[in-house]
């Protein structure tokens, strides 16, 4: 994602120095782990199985709609009669949700989930929508629980379509916005209640009030039945900043996307981790005075491009700011993961905040 911030090298240098301090001084006054204010709501699309909308304070807004469709499953190589779904019911004849979930474990397939992202001014096959879709899909499938919930019986399954629409050009890297909105949409997704049994053609209850949530809200599985969330984290010197703004991305040393989900026990687990090519790599550095053709055209007229490059590399003036070009140390990656997954850490805080929206 290219950087188009109209900031001078001096302003970028000042920003990098401020963010490298301990504690870092962010342009908007937030703490290192504080997220930007947002407005969120669910169930905004009546024709969808689940939907959500989130608007950040800078005006960037995303809408996610989830649609579920019954499909006939193709034969899985090596499948046996043991794969036939056995509907478990308790003594009152009601479906035992926890037992049903355990019967579905390991039977889902990756191809049952499709994510499409639309960004204004970009084609569907442009690099940014494709990369964002791949990261969100990777996180949802790595969790494992979602694709298993799409299994109906050995002959049929649900196909889940997740359509993400960014309503305006992104003012910063849109990954956190899209991930949080998708999380809320999946939490609100409902599917018709199944009334057929075993390996029969699926028959559903027409009463929408009897439908069930894709992610159960009751029973033993409730505590760990949450979609994963993907957080964007940057490092600037020794400082670690969550939910970076466009200005902070322009001077960051490294950027990382970390996806976490509820683990089988207590706490969170990391389900996906990716380094992101930071936009600061494309941020133009300062021009040494000797190469400034505006003030000294004669000095550069006689230089070849190779000689000018050598002169630039030799310049050590402190007034010329150079964008970060290095990687990230393992110690910083370890600290970021700990900050996200620890008890009462950033990951739990984000998921708890989203739970307040769904309620």
Secondary structure, 3 states (H helix, E strand, C coil): CCCCCCCCHHHHHHHHHHHCCCCCCCCCCCCCCCCCCEEEEECCCCCCCEEEEEEECCCCEEEEEEEEEEEECCCCCCCCHHHCCCCCECCCCCECHHHHHHHHCCCCCHHHEEEEEEECCCCCCCHHHHHHHHHHHHHHHHHCHHHHHCECCCCEEEEEEEEEEECCCCCCCCHHHHHHHHHHHHHCCEECCECCCCCCCCCECCCHHHCEECCCCCCCCHHHCCCCEEEEEEEECCEEEECCCHHHHHHCCEEEEEEEEECCCCCEEEEEEEEECCHHHHCCCCCCHHHCCCCCHHHHHCCCHHHHHHHHHHCCCCCCCCCCCCCCCHHHHHHHHHHHHCCCCHHHHHHHHHHHHHC
